[in-house]
């Protein structure tokens, strides 16, 4: 597992891809709200100060919201 993680990080660095992974999930009244831990990478403009840093981003999973709303009926 650790090797895979290292390889994955190397892959990310090599390809400068912006990737978000789900950090944790909050459910509010059957609505899926995701807090995403965003991987950083290098194409993000320097003035924003994000270069090589982790930052937090909030996102709502709309598909999940719709499905959960349907199911909760």
N, C-alpha and C positions, 0 to 999 in steps of 0.2 A: 504493500500500500504506500509506504513512504517513498519508494522508488518511483511509483507511478506519479505521486504528487510532484516530486522533483522534476520528472520528465515533463509533466503538464506545465509547470511553471517555466521551464526552459522553452517549451513550445510557444507559450504565450509571449515570452520575451523575444524569441526569434521572429515571430510574425506580427508583433505589435498589434495584437487584437484586443479590443475592448470587450471584456466579458464580465457579466454580473452573475454571481451565484446567490441563491437564496440564503440569507443570513438567519433570519427566523421569520415565522409567519404568525400574524395576528388574525384571529377571526372575530369580526364585529358583526353581530346579528346576521350570521350566514354570509358575510361578505369576506372574501379572501383578500387580506391586505398584506403585501409582502414588503419587508424591509430588506433591501439588497445590499450586500457587501460588494462594492464595485472594484474590480481590478482595473486598475490605474492606467493603461499604458501609453506609450511615448508620443502618440500622435495628438494627444490632448494639448491644446495651445498653452504655451508657457505663461502668458499673462494671468491665466486663471489659477496658477500656483498648484496645479494638480500633478505636475510632472513627477513621476516616480513616487507618488503618495497614494495611500488608500483614502477614499472618501465615501461617505454614506449617501445613499440615494433611496428615495422612497418610490415604490411603484405599486400600482394596483393591477392584479391579474384579472383582466376583464372577463376572459373566457371562464375562468374559475368562478368569478362573481355570478355570471349568468347561470352557469350550471348549478351552483349551490343554491341560488335563488329559486330555480325551478324545482330542485329536489326538496327544498325546505317547505314548499307548498304541499 
